[in-house]
Every structure is written in C-alpha cells, then in structure tokens.
C-alpha cells in the first residue's frame, strides 16, 4: 500500500490521552474505532500520528511527553488554553459542529474563534511540514483541521494528501452561511482525495465547491490548478471481530445475566449516545412516552436503558439539553412507574466495554435515532454483538449508517408518532424476521469493517496520486516548453491551429465580452509576421464576429466549427452542401427552455444554433442543459445533426461540420514540418484527431483529451506562444536549450 513511504496520520486528538493523577502525568490509550483501524498503520516502521495529547502542559513537561510519545510513533502538537478555547471549543464546536449538523440557529460566527482556528491549523501544518517529505502520505482527519491540506500543499506540492471528514457535510444553502466558507473549501481542496461517509455529503461538497469557488467537476473529480481532486464516499465501520468476540466473552455473558435480572427479564430497549443536541435524545423520549400511552398493555413488560455519555455539559446549550432530558425521564418514570417496574433506567456516564457489550447482547431493540449524524457506529456495534441474531435495530434515516443498513427499521426522528409505532412493531417482530434482517446486516458490517475502510481510502489515494503523476508527464513543464521552442526553431514551414474562446482568451460570462485585448492582438501579429508561420484561428463563433475582431490580422480563420472559412486576404466562403431548413424547429425547442431559464440566451449562426447558459444560476443551468439535450436528441438524430456540449453551451449543427474536417483542408494543401493545435473545447478533439504524427497537440483545462499535452489556462497558452516567438535565434542557443531540457 505504501511501501517505501511513511504515512503521517493527523487528527485533532492523539490515540493516547494525557491526564494528571496525583500530580503526575498519566497516559490513557483510546479504544475508539479510529485508533483501532489506524493502529495497523501508525505503529508500523517510521510512520507517525500527529495530534493534540489533550492537556495544557508546562515547557518542562512537554519535552518529557514528546520523548515518551515518540516511542509509540506519536508526535504531539501542544495547545494553550486560549487556543483550545478559540479553536476547539469555539470555531470547531460552536461554528462548524452545529452548522454541519443542520442547527444554524445554534451557530456562532466569531472572528476571534476564526483567528484561533487558523492559528492552530497552522500549528498542525507546521508539525506535518517539519516531519514529512514529498514521498510521504499525509492523512488528515476531520472538521477541526479543514485548512491544513492546503497549508501543507503550499509547502510540499508533491506530497500525497488525503482528508476524511467524520461528520456530515451540509448542503450548499447551509454551508454558504459561514463567512469564511471559501477559505475552508480551498483548505480542503489542497488534498488529493477528500472522503465523506455518504454520497449525499460528496454531492453537497461538490455543489459548494462549484458555486463558491467556481471550480468545475466531472462526476466526482474537481479540477484544482493542474491537479485532479477526487471526492468520494468511504463509509467508516468498526472492528467487527472484536465486538463479536466481546459478545461471547465470559464477562459479557455474566453482565448480560445481571442486566436481565435488573429489568425482571422484561423486553429490553436500549439507547446509547453522547450528550449532544444532534443525537435526537428528546424526540426519542417523546416517542417512547407516546408508545407507553398508546400501548398500556405493554407497561410493566418493557424496560428502556438509556445510556448518555457526558459531554460539554458546562456549555449552555448542552446544559439545557441535560436539564430537559432529566425532566422528561423523571416525567415518564413518575407517570408510568409501578412499585415493581420503572420504564426508564437512565445512566449519565460511560460504561466499560464489557458492560457495553452486554447491553448490546441483552437488548431486544436498539434505538439509534439521531437528528443528524455522519455515520453512527453504535448501530454497527449492536449488530456485531448479536451473535444469536435476535434483536431489532430502529435507525434514523438522518444517520449515515442508514445508507448501508437498509434492513433496519428506518424512521424519521421528527415523526414521533410513527416512531412510537415502530417501537411496537420492533417489539413484536417474529423471530425468523429478526434473524433474516440481522443476518443481512451482519454480512454488510463484517465485510465492510474498519480495516476495509482504511484499505479502501489508502488504495484510492494511491490510485489518484498515480493518475496525477501520469498527467504530470503530459503537463507542459519547463523541459517540455524548451523542447517545443527548439522544434519551433528548427521548423522551416509551420502551421499553428489556435482555438479562440478558452484558449486565447479566458471564459467570459458575457458572450460578446471576450473581445481580443491589445496584448493578444500584438501576440498574433508577431506570430503571423514570421514568414515561416501560417496561423489558423479555429472557432465556433459566427464568422461576422471573428471578422470584426480578427479580420485585420494576417491569419486564416475557421468559423462556426468549419461551416465558414477564410484565407488571409480573401473572401469568406461556406460549405455548399449545408442547409438551414432545420433551424426553425430546433430554435422553437431551445426558446421554450430559454423562456424558463433566466440568463439563458440563443445564438443563431448561419448553419448552427447555440443555447448559452453562461449567466444562469449554477446547478439550474446544468439541469436545464440536461433536459434540453434529452428533448432534442430524437430531433437531431433524424436530421443528420449533432448535439455538442461545450463550456456552458449546447450547440446543434450539421454532423458533417467539425473543426477537424476544416483543419484537414489546410493540412492537405501543403507539407509542414512543425504542426501545432491548441484548444479547450470538446469540439477541438476533432482537430487533435486529424493532426499528423509528431504534431504538438495541447488541451487547455480539462485533463481528458486526445491531445498529447495539457495547459491550465489561456494565460499559459499566451506564455507558451511568446516563448516560441522568442525561441533561440542561433543553432548554438538551440543546442544549449536542448542540453538543458534533456
């Protein structure tokens, strides 16, 4: 997986927590799923886990702790109390946590918190930069460190960086509320692979990246500068075998018997959560209360054990939640209890793992009903512990786990009426149905365990990095630029095909706003002034506009994808075999969509029609374009026409018209010893395909192309052309450049 490389795992907390006991420093090892899964990585060789050890230490203590932890392949990032207040308690838990869990009214936007978040992210990034080399793999975890990937990328551009978010990523409409939204997105986009629990999270992230940063994507790949960033779903899981064996342990069995005695062998419902408003604790209690109201025959026959792990109960919102929870538990117990029965056994503390396993094993029904959760591993721990396949899982559709565990009883936690009836259904589910459902879920959880999650993510990171490296060999670097300049120098008869929009000028939302500027006109004059050069502008634009903008230059022009063409100094000519009888019907369809889509416009050319959505709201434009394409497919197929999908445009033209066919006209007229074609559009692929062997073909922007090389922007195209113009003027200079390039 990472042979010959070091892996650096980076998270807010180390898998070891520092505590003080009798004035002495003590180390407590985490038993969490992440520590278990990643233990197979960070403990190997010279790998490293970087994180905060969880205590504010003196300088003298820091040195000793660093030494102690280094033996375990751990590297501490020490934080001051103020940094913890602003970065962790503040921005991470008062801004990101509530907003990412869809509680915008709980969210606080505090510039001081944001400054603290930036400062601590820089601390983590510096720790990585100090430890990592460009050959290493850096895997960064969770919402506390969203700025770190880009910080590391700027310092070590070649390094492999993965980022995984363990909480949900909200929809664009929610995420856009953050004042520092663009900075957070740019921070994450420093990674090569960005992982989430569910496809919904992936979709939300890509939508936010499109709308806020303006970056384009193809499926789940986002183009960032010269890199492709892959955004994908990697559902996290548990150590299935560990929970399976715990359930069979003698201590677990003994604790299970004690639990059953505690509830007088009643039917047992369990719920296990950390104290948090995202966990749906109050609505769960309401549903249970409603269940007891509606089914008096089951009172005294069902008990619920509610385990709530303390969390931040000094924070006002959590304190209020705890008070409301205690009030409801008291109300339910006070209203329904009898001398020999209490409907809820409430525990506000954590349980040791053997007791937790016994709770899972003994339960008839588990309630895992968060209002919003990234994954929720309690559901999977419950499933792994059910060795007898007896028991029913009631699972919130708002938990990431619901995407995998479809055999659970899926509920909307806000619908407490339906929820209460699902409790009744679960308690009365036949044994064979329980076994069928549990067996199917156990197969899923056992197959896709925590180790599979780690492997899948690391394999994807390796794959993406290999793809990026392959692309780098096609990106025009200094060496390739020099070789192109040398080939240009030695060429005695050269032809250069240049697309216009997106190649010589950047994309412009205003269709007529891409007027050639003076530097471009000067560049084209110099390029075409060389008697060895023939410059051909190839464009989908109408010939009248191209003639107005470029007709005064000593260049040849192909317009409307080849329907019109002009040799320098001669008149415009069009293909004689073309007709426009089809245009009225296609225009009518396009116009229907233009009237429904603010910002859309139709451009009519001699032998083609273009439906532009440059000014349409992101997302809506893509949706309408898909609808329009689907609507017109049958129309164009019967008329010998072609649908072209370009950059924010759909064009319909004759299938016999394309830039490649037009370019062949020039290639067939004369022999050339230097041939170059540059374009950014899918229509330029036809040009690349007809170029002779040895031609220099360059795609601008997208990395999927028949072209030999890639450039990122129109600015880079201009720079390359300038280099060619200023190529060596003597054989000695050419030989020197060739030596440097090789």
C-alpha atoms as one frame of an Amber mdcrd trajectory, in Angstrom:
protein
   0.000   0.000   0.000   2.684   2.498   0.988   5.870   0.528   0.512   8.952
   2.722   0.868   6.883   5.656   2.121   5.972   6.982   5.527   2.355   7.538
   6.461   1.538  10.504   8.673  -1.899  10.382  10.297  -3.101  13.752  11.547
  -6.103  14.329  13.805  -7.193  16.762  16.483  -6.511  14.179  19.209  -3.833
  11.532  19.532  -4.932   7.936  20.258  -3.321   8.464  23.667  -4.740  10.979
  26.137  -2.668  12.696  28.817  -4.200  13.043  32.291  -2.872  14.159  35.653
  -3.074  11.743  38.561  -1.745  12.756  41.969   0.299  15.489  40.296   1.879
  13.003  37.908   1.322  12.692  34.151  -0.508   9.524  33.104  -1.249   8.110
  29.653  -4.644   6.665  28.752  -4.992   4.716  25.491  -8.090   5.281  23.357
 -10.254   2.278  22.486 -12.092   4.175  19.743 -12.715   2.725  16.303 -10.413
   5.179  14.544  -7.495   4.338  16.825  -8.160   0.630  16.230  -8.345   0.958
  12.454  -5.371   3.229  12.089  -3.300   1.304  14.621  -2.354  -1.053  11.808
  -0.720   1.916  10.055   0.836   4.343  12.510   2.594   1.677  14.593   4.492
   0.347  11.571   8.069   1.380  10.809   8.664   5.124  10.938   5.036   6.087
  10.436   3.641   8.800  12.670   0.412  10.036  14.261   0.304  13.790  14.842
  -2.246  15.310  17.219  -3.053  17.132  20.455  -2.428  14.981  23.567  -5.291
  16.617  25.460  -3.639  18.634  28.229  -2.123  22.084  28.766   1.471  21.335
  29.868   4.460  23.278  31.102   7.540  23.561  28.867   9.408  21.093  31.065
   6.561  18.581  30.822   6.327  18.958  27.037   9.876  17.686  26.487   9.274
  14.560  28.547   5.895  13.876  26.952   7.351  14.284  23.443  10.051  11.754
  24.303   7.562   9.294  25.814   5.191   9.527  22.857   7.900   9.244  20.197
   8.484   5.635  21.289   4.868   4.925  20.249   5.215   6.706  16.873   3.209
   9.647  18.209   4.035  13.343  17.736   2.239  15.849  19.995   1.011  19.289
  18.943   0.720  21.294  22.167  -2.055  23.865  22.528  -2.514  26.651  25.052
  -5.761  27.025  26.963  -6.636  30.088  24.868  -6.077  28.119  21.658  -8.280
  25.311  22.960 -10.992  27.850  23.819 -10.940  29.560  20.409 -10.055  26.750
  18.009 -11.651  23.700  19.612 -14.422  24.855  21.938 -15.016  27.921  19.774
 -14.802  27.588  15.996 -14.856  23.778  15.793 -17.712  23.191  18.228 -19.659
  26.463  18.214 -19.438  27.191  14.462 -18.715  24.085  12.406 -20.351  21.376
  14.539 -23.860  22.907  14.806 -23.918  24.153  11.211 -22.676  20.866   9.735
 -25.393  19.070  11.742 -28.073  21.457  10.416 -28.540  23.562  13.556 -27.836
  27.026  12.088 -29.595  28.841  14.932 -27.034  27.350  17.336 -24.111  28.572
  15.239 -21.842  31.374  16.395 -19.744  33.405  13.931 -16.937  34.893  15.991
 -13.857  36.409  14.254 -11.755  35.607  17.316 -12.683  31.927  17.009 -11.796
  32.020  13.301  -8.380  33.546  14.040  -7.747  30.841  16.648  -8.801  28.154
  14.158  -6.382  29.489  11.535  -3.570  29.717  14.076  -3.969  26.139  15.336
  -4.383  24.735  11.812  -1.075  26.436  11.004   0.473  24.736  14.057  -0.648
  21.339  12.812   0.515  22.112   9.277   3.945  23.176  10.547   4.242  19.919
  12.502   3.487  17.977   9.311   5.873  20.053   7.202   8.615  19.519   9.776
   8.140  15.740   9.702   7.108  14.946   6.114   8.917  14.638   2.799   7.427
  14.752  -0.691   7.427  10.927  -0.884   5.218  10.572   2.203   1.466  10.102
   2.563  -0.402  12.512   4.848  -3.897  11.515   6.012  -5.725  14.361   7.790
  -8.904  13.757   9.773 -11.997  15.780  10.469 -13.538  19.211  10.626 -11.108
  20.667  13.164  -8.326  20.666  10.526 -10.002  21.772   7.298  -7.328  24.356
   6.449  -4.368  22.019   6.902  -4.364  20.261   3.483  -3.773  23.477   1.528
  -1.183  24.734   4.029   0.801  21.512   3.582   0.293  21.540  -0.206   1.824
  25.013  -0.465   4.940  23.860   1.398   5.296  20.373  -0.153   3.452  20.426
  -3.526   4.313  16.820  -4.459   3.170  15.117  -1.245   0.127  12.787  -1.197
  -2.621  14.245   0.987  -5.887  12.591   1.989  -8.621  14.205   4.073 -11.532
  12.415   5.719 -14.473  14.160   7.366 -16.172  12.187  10.122 -19.235  14.445
  10.438 -21.792  15.362   7.747 -21.054  17.989   5.107 -24.110  20.261   4.820
 -25.945  21.344   1.708 -24.728  24.429  -0.131 -27.597  26.517   1.260 -26.439
  25.798   4.808 -22.674  25.834   4.208 -22.812  29.213   2.459 -23.863  30.830
   5.776 -20.253  30.642   7.031 -18.405  33.947   6.457 -15.153  32.022   5.846
 -16.694  29.417   3.536 -14.293  29.931   0.615 -11.216  29.649   2.820 -12.500
  26.358   4.254 -13.188  24.918   0.801  -9.788  25.986  -0.529  -8.208  24.414
   2.533  -9.839  21.053   1.837  -9.047  21.224  -1.879  -5.358  21.046  -1.017
  -5.957  17.299  -0.584  -5.757  14.737  -3.396  -8.658  12.667  -2.027 -11.471
  14.093   0.120 -13.563  11.426   1.828 -17.015  11.515   3.403 -19.330   8.869
   4.848 -22.121   9.152   2.274 -22.768  10.131  -1.319 -25.029  12.947  -0.067
 -22.015  14.527   1.632 -19.984  14.146  -1.574 -22.750  15.801  -3.578 -23.073
  18.679  -1.095 -19.332  19.318  -1.096 -19.037  19.346  -4.898 -22.038  21.671
  -5.155 -20.456  24.075  -2.650 -17.109  23.940  -4.471 -18.831  24.685  -7.806
 -20.855  27.592  -6.521 -18.420  29.203  -4.099 -15.014  28.680  -5.723 -16.189
  28.454  -9.341 -14.291  25.196  -9.897 -15.633  22.692 -12.404 -16.050  18.982
 -11.885 -16.516  15.875 -13.977 -18.531  13.376 -11.908 -16.705  13.255  -8.534
 -13.444  14.808  -9.786 -12.760  18.502  -9.206 -10.083  20.290 -11.227  -7.832
  22.412  -8.993  -4.993  24.151 -10.856  -3.103  21.309 -12.522  -4.404  18.645
 -10.090  -7.472  16.444 -10.091  -9.031  16.141  -6.630 -11.258  13.094  -6.112
 -14.222  13.436  -3.733 -15.692  10.089  -2.728 -17.750   8.202  -0.145 -15.955
   5.834   2.257 -18.430   4.651   4.929 -16.472   4.101   8.156 -17.118   0.999
  10.236 -15.983  -0.960  13.307 -13.667  -3.829  14.205 -16.397  -6.450  13.663
 -14.387  -9.398  15.013 -13.542  -7.501  18.192 -17.197  -6.819  19.039 -18.139
 -10.340  18.010 -15.621 -11.909  20.374 -16.536  -9.481  23.171 -20.138 -10.647
  22.936 -19.005 -14.250  23.558 -16.691 -13.349  26.445 -17.463 -14.795  29.862
 -17.559 -11.325  31.484 -20.061 -10.150  28.885 -22.311 -13.146  29.467 -22.198
 -12.635  33.221 -23.075  -8.927  32.811 -25.874  -9.845  30.400 -27.489 -12.082
  33.027 -27.253  -9.290  35.631 -28.888  -6.837  33.238 -31.790  -9.173  32.587
 -32.279  -9.603  36.345 -32.183  -5.812  36.776 -35.164  -5.408  34.418 -37.013
  -8.507  35.658 -36.485 -10.233  32.310 -38.688  -7.710  30.531 -38.264  -6.832
  26.879 -35.239  -4.505  26.735 -34.897  -1.343  24.652 -31.532   0.434  24.701
 -30.212   3.790  23.524 -26.568   4.841  23.767 -25.413   8.365  22.935 -23.076
  11.151  23.781 -24.872  14.193  25.221 -25.478  16.290  22.113 -28.429  18.087
  20.529 -27.723  16.265  17.231 -28.470  12.853  18.784 -32.259  13.222  18.993
 -32.454  12.299  22.679 -35.522  14.437  23.471 -37.556  13.266  20.473 -36.644
   9.677  21.316 -38.024  10.119  24.826 -41.190  11.679  23.378 -41.642   8.708
  21.059 -41.156   6.264  23.965 -43.637   8.227  26.071 -46.160   8.109  23.224
 -45.560   4.367  22.862 -46.395   3.840  26.562 -49.518   5.985  26.206 -50.771
   4.100  23.149 -49.951   0.588  24.392 -50.898   0.318  28.061 -50.893  -3.486
  27.720 -47.067  -3.387  27.475 -46.487  -1.293  30.577 -44.551  -3.346  33.091
 -43.347  -5.673  30.321 -40.846  -3.354  28.586 -37.850  -1.525  30.051 -35.618
   1.055  28.449 -31.990   1.552  29.456 -30.778   4.956  28.339 -27.039   5.490
  28.481 -25.861   9.071  27.883 -22.136   9.788  27.944 -21.312  13.213  29.472
 -20.135  15.843  27.000 -19.564  19.603  27.357 -22.377  19.943  29.906 -20.863
  23.228  31.095 -21.824  24.764  27.711 -25.269  26.445  27.955 -26.936  24.530
  25.071 -25.717  21.182  26.413 -26.660  22.136  29.961 -30.178  22.973  28.764
 -30.348  19.664  26.886 -29.291  17.750  30.001 -31.909  19.522  32.122 -34.667
  18.821  29.571 -33.556  15.187  29.296 -33.608  14.733  33.086 -37.020  16.408
  33.281 -38.501  14.088  30.650 -37.004  10.943  32.214 -38.467  11.979  35.569
 -41.842  12.767  33.979 -42.053   9.396  32.179 -40.946   7.440  35.239 -43.204
   9.416  37.530 -46.215   8.959  35.265 -45.892   5.292  34.329 -43.839   3.568
  37.087 -45.317   0.974  39.405 -43.936  -0.450  42.622 -42.172  -3.221  40.736
 -41.378  -1.511  37.424 -39.668   1.624  36.109 -39.978   2.348  32.354 -36.549
   4.044  32.029 -33.258   3.175  33.686 -31.185   6.299  32.996 -27.374   6.389
  33.275 -25.419   9.603  32.750 -21.930   8.145  32.467 -19.832   5.941  30.207
 -19.792   2.169  30.536 -16.698  -0.070  30.306 -16.591  -2.008  27.061 -17.602
  -5.392  28.592 -20.710  -3.858  30.135 -21.473  -2.057  26.868 -21.186  -5.347
  25.017 -23.538  -6.985  27.494 -26.046  -4.188  26.934 -25.932  -4.800  23.172
 -26.219  -8.563  23.659 -29.183  -8.344  26.019 -31.196  -5.785  24.065 -34.306
  -6.708  22.111 -34.435  -3.310  20.400 -31.752  -0.660  19.885 -32.813   2.943
  19.213 -30.212   4.786  17.111 -32.167   7.870  16.131 -30.004  10.994  15.712
 -31.382  14.156  14.134 -28.215  14.176  12.030 -25.097  12.009  12.188 -22.125
  11.389   9.927 -22.247   7.611  10.397 -23.087   6.487  13.968 -21.140   3.370
  14.879 -23.406   2.349  17.776 -25.699   0.751  15.210 -22.853  -1.378  13.834
 -21.561  -2.300  17.293 -25.074  -3.507  18.189 -25.268  -5.623  15.025 -21.836
  -7.203  15.575 -22.771  -8.110  19.152 -25.943 -10.013  18.224 -24.363 -13.468
  17.919 -27.777 -15.136  18.269 -29.215 -12.840  15.544 -32.000 -11.869  17.921
 -32.863  -8.165  18.107 -34.148  -5.265  16.050 -32.401  -2.034  15.084 -34.501
   1.128  14.751 -32.338   3.563  12.808 -32.762   7.219  11.866 -32.699   7.983
   8.157 -30.568  11.015   9.132 -27.649   8.767  10.165 -25.065   7.834   7.547
 -25.399   4.189   8.617 -28.946   4.085   7.193 -27.452   4.079   3.652 -25.865
   0.686   4.356 -28.235  -0.904   6.872 -31.450  -0.907   4.877 -32.705  -3.992
   6.747 -33.084  -1.921   9.930 -36.416  -0.260  10.671 -35.738   3.183   9.218
 -37.552   6.139  10.802 -37.713   9.911  10.615 -36.806  11.001  14.158 -39.033
  14.096  13.848 -42.099  11.913  13.288 -42.526  10.761  16.883 -45.980   9.274
  16.115 -44.613   6.881  13.505 -41.508   6.353  15.671 -43.642   5.174  18.606
 -45.470   2.676  16.399 -42.161   1.381  15.027 -41.131   0.595  18.620 -44.273
  -1.514  18.957 -43.549  -3.184  15.583 -39.955  -3.977  16.633 -41.000  -5.494
  19.954 -43.471  -7.777  18.172 -41.352  -8.734  15.178 -41.310 -12.531  14.571
 -38.070 -14.359  15.376 -37.441 -15.514  11.800 -37.870 -11.949  10.505 -35.417
 -10.694  13.128 -32.869 -13.307  12.073 -33.321 -12.511   8.369 -32.745  -8.810
   8.884 -29.900  -9.230  11.368 -28.099 -11.775   9.189 -28.152  -9.438   6.190
 -26.834  -6.501   8.253 -24.107  -8.639   9.833 -22.886  -9.667   6.391 -22.620
  -5.984   5.433 -20.834  -4.889   8.614 -18.447  -7.859   8.677 -17.463  -7.375
   5.057 -17.053  -3.604   5.229 -15.227  -3.321   8.554 -12.815  -0.642   9.799
  -9.829  -2.314   8.150 -11.626  -2.413   4.820 -12.373   1.319   5.255  -8.693
   2.097   5.833  -7.632  -0.008   2.860 -10.219   1.498   0.512  -9.207   5.053
   1.374  -5.478   4.437   1.120  -5.886   2.490  -2.134  -7.880   5.358  -3.631
  -5.232   7.866  -2.536  -2.501   5.747  -4.141  -4.558   5.419  -7.333  -5.291
   9.152  -7.577  -1.671  10.078  -6.961  -0.577   7.672  -9.705  -3.079   9.282
 -12.085  -1.778  12.723 -11.175   1.801  11.613 -11.788   0.797  10.225 -15.194
  -0.829  13.543 -16.019   2.263  15.440 -14.926   4.208  13.805 -17.744   1.698
  15.466 -20.105   1.611  18.837 -18.361   3.840  21.295 -20.157   6.689  21.904
 -17.730   9.927  23.839 -18.322  11.607  20.904 -20.032   8.712  20.331 -22.459
   8.426  24.061 -23.165  12.082  24.146 -24.137  11.662  21.158 -26.451   8.660
  22.802 -28.111  10.638  26.018 -28.550  13.504  24.050 -30.149  11.123  22.183
 -32.509   9.617  25.529 -33.435  13.084  26.981 -34.095  14.052  24.151 -36.445
  10.701  24.236 -38.287  11.010  25.819 -41.721   7.302  25.503 -42.601   4.982
  25.772 -39.641   1.213  25.713 -39.167  -0.426  26.617 -35.853  -4.159  25.979
 -35.194  -5.480  28.090 -32.316  -8.968  27.904 -30.827 -10.256  31.263 -29.567
 -12.603  31.160 -26.522 -10.996  29.478 -23.512  -7.697  29.116 -25.377  -6.550
  32.606 -26.377  -8.987  34.421 -24.072 -10.460  33.254 -20.737 -14.085  32.186
 -20.433 -16.385  35.226 -20.158 -19.955  35.123 -18.845 -20.837  37.777 -21.405
 -20.810  36.132 -24.833 -19.594  39.296 -26.556 -17.278  40.234 -23.700 -14.346
  38.121 -24.944 -13.028  40.869 -27.237  -9.304  40.375 -28.009  -7.152  42.666
 -25.893  -4.107  44.531 -27.182  -1.532  42.035 -25.810  -3.323  39.202 -27.655
  -3.538  41.159 -30.899   0.145  42.033 -30.594   0.997  38.360 -29.939  -0.937
  37.176 -33.007   0.681  39.881 -35.158   4.156  38.763 -34.122   3.336  35.083
 -34.584   1.858  35.564 -38.060   4.539  38.051 -39.124   7.120  35.248 -39.279
   7.229  34.160 -42.971   7.695  30.517 -41.857   4.340  30.543 -39.988   0.727
  30.029 -41.002  -1.649  30.830 -38.144  -5.198  29.464 -38.323  -7.806  30.585
 -35.800 -10.431  27.847 -35.294 -13.635  28.817 -33.518 -17.288  28.006 -33.074
 -18.176  31.696 -33.163 -20.036  33.247 -36.078 -17.865  34.495 -38.903 -19.116
  38.109 -38.662 -17.824  38.481 -35.079 -14.490  36.811 -35.874 -14.043  39.005
 -38.932 -14.729  42.108 -36.840 -12.266  41.080 -34.112  -9.505  39.357 -36.093
 -10.134  40.001 -39.784  -7.475  42.717 -39.985  -4.709  40.306 -38.890  -2.632
  38.235 -41.341  -4.247  34.976 -40.144  -6.575  32.378 -41.659  -9.877  31.779
 -39.844 -12.218  28.805 -39.445 -15.625  29.933 -38.109 -18.717  28.119 -36.873
 -16.719  24.873 -36.436 -15.844  24.805 -40.134 -19.088  25.921 -41.782 -17.247
  29.101 -42.829 -13.573  29.669 -43.551 -11.330  32.399 -44.866  -7.747  32.525
 -46.145  -5.954  35.724 -45.287  -6.605  38.378 -47.915  -9.529  36.512 -49.462
 -13.309  36.435 -49.046 -15.271  34.275 -46.610 -16.538  31.016 -48.066 -19.042
  28.495 -46.741 -19.672  24.810 -47.302 -22.008  24.419 -50.301 -23.551  21.178
 -49.051 -25.124  22.754 -45.951 -28.687  23.931 -45.377 -30.522  25.595 -42.514
 -34.049  24.292 -43.096 -33.940  22.528 -39.714 -33.235  25.644 -37.670 -36.797
  26.840 -37.098 -37.894  23.660 -35.305 -34.742  23.423 -33.155 -34.955  27.147
 -32.343 -38.524  26.653 -31.124 -37.416  23.948 -28.667 -34.434  25.984 -27.454
 -36.645  29.016 -26.982 -39.030  27.090 -24.726 -36.123  26.402 -22.367 -34.727
  29.932 -22.680 -38.076  31.362 -21.551 -37.990  29.090 -18.477 -34.358  29.839
 -17.595 -33.314  33.363 -16.521 -29.927  34.222 -18.041 -30.131  31.730 -20.943
 -29.698  33.001 -24.499 -29.839  31.602 -28.026 -27.115  32.456 -30.512 -28.090
  31.983 -34.146 -25.335  31.326 -36.666 -25.538  30.598 -40.384 -25.655  26.825
 -40.042 -25.931  26.211 -36.303 -27.784  27.236 -33.136 -26.204  27.610 -29.708
 -28.062  27.642 -26.365 -25.851  29.519 -23.884 -26.251  29.284 -20.111 -23.180
  31.261 -19.024 -25.301  33.649 -16.943 -27.666  31.040 -15.496 -27.518  30.128
 -11.805 -25.109  27.261 -11.140 -26.918  23.968 -10.978 -30.051  25.272 -12.704
 -28.099  25.795 -15.932 -26.759  22.233 -15.833 -30.236  20.858 -15.095 -31.850
  22.760 -17.976 -28.997  21.752 -20.303 -29.607  18.082 -19.469 -33.344  18.482
 -20.043 -32.810  20.315 -23.336 -30.321  17.702 -24.538 -32.752  14.888 -23.728
 -35.567  16.741 -25.509 -33.594  17.373 -28.689 -31.861  14.003 -29.097 -34.600
  12.492 -31.245 -34.907  15.683 -33.324 -31.238  15.878 -34.281 -30.838  12.132
 -34.916 -33.392  12.179 -37.740 -31.947  15.231 -39.479 -28.248  14.471 -39.755
 -27.455  16.939 -36.986 -25.096  16.800 -33.998 -25.505  17.969 -30.394 -22.331
  19.478 -28.949 -21.882  20.082 -25.211 -19.351  22.869 -24.680 -18.406  25.161
 -21.802 -21.833  26.448 -20.655 -23.262  25.966 -24.152 -25.217  23.377 -26.147
 -24.853  23.688 -29.896 -26.685  21.983 -32.751 -25.004  21.778 -36.159 -24.671
  19.507 -39.165 -22.905  16.267 -38.280 -20.594  16.767 -41.272 -19.281  20.066
 -39.867 -16.384  19.901 -37.445 -13.092  21.650 -36.813 -11.094  18.543 -37.703
 -12.575  18.295 -41.182 -11.920  22.000 -41.703  -8.323  21.716 -40.457  -7.642
  18.892 -42.934  -8.204  21.395 -45.746  -5.064  23.266 -44.659  -3.036  20.140
 -43.920  -3.779  18.684 -47.340  -2.777  21.802 -49.248   0.891  21.812 -48.167
   3.514  19.847 -46.243   4.525  21.218 -42.842   7.477  20.248 -40.642   6.020
  21.883 -37.498   2.326  21.355 -36.714   0.638  22.616 -33.541  -3.006  22.635
 -32.410  -4.281  24.158 -29.156  -7.884  24.087 -27.894 -10.007  23.813 -24.762
 -13.367  22.596 -26.017 -14.776  19.132 -26.791 -15.095  20.387 -30.404 -11.288
  20.756 -30.524 -10.916  16.998 -30.093 -11.807  16.661 -33.794  -8.839  18.894
 -34.598  -6.440  16.886 -32.434  -7.522  13.630 -34.064  -6.643  14.742 -37.617
  -3.217  16.109 -36.723  -0.310  14.190 -38.326   2.106  12.059 -36.307   4.591
  14.239 -34.440   2.224  17.200 -34.178   2.166  19.131 -30.904  -1.423  18.980
 -29.604  -2.364  20.801 -26.406  -5.630  20.707 -24.415  -6.376  23.678 -22.154
  -8.119  22.992 -18.844  -9.660  19.520 -18.901  -7.375  16.514 -18.464  -9.438
  14.146 -20.609  -8.307  14.543 -24.191  -6.694  13.039 -27.271  -4.114  15.833
 -27.038  -0.508  14.985 -26.186  -0.066  17.780 -23.642  -2.012  19.972 -21.231
  -2.012  23.584 -20.126  -4.270  25.014 -17.415  -5.256  28.484 -18.636  -5.315
  30.855 -21.585  -2.576  32.839 -19.827  -0.309  29.780 -20.039  -1.143  29.422
 -23.753  -0.076  33.000 -24.396   3.117  32.499 -22.395   3.995  29.405 -24.452
   3.396  31.215 -27.752   5.569  34.094 -26.580   8.334  31.644 -25.700   8.109
  30.196 -29.184   8.334  33.642 -30.757  11.357  34.385 -28.590  12.921  30.964
 -29.223  16.726  30.715 -29.802  17.997  32.567 -32.828  21.189  30.573 -33.317
  21.994  26.877 -33.614  24.313  27.148 -30.595  21.473  28.552 -28.457  19.189
  25.754 -29.622  21.769  23.089 -28.749  22.262  24.656 -25.311  18.483  24.625
 -24.651  18.252  21.048 -25.876  21.020  20.062 -23.464  19.212  21.778 -20.566
  15.886  20.177 -21.486  17.334  16.662 -21.514
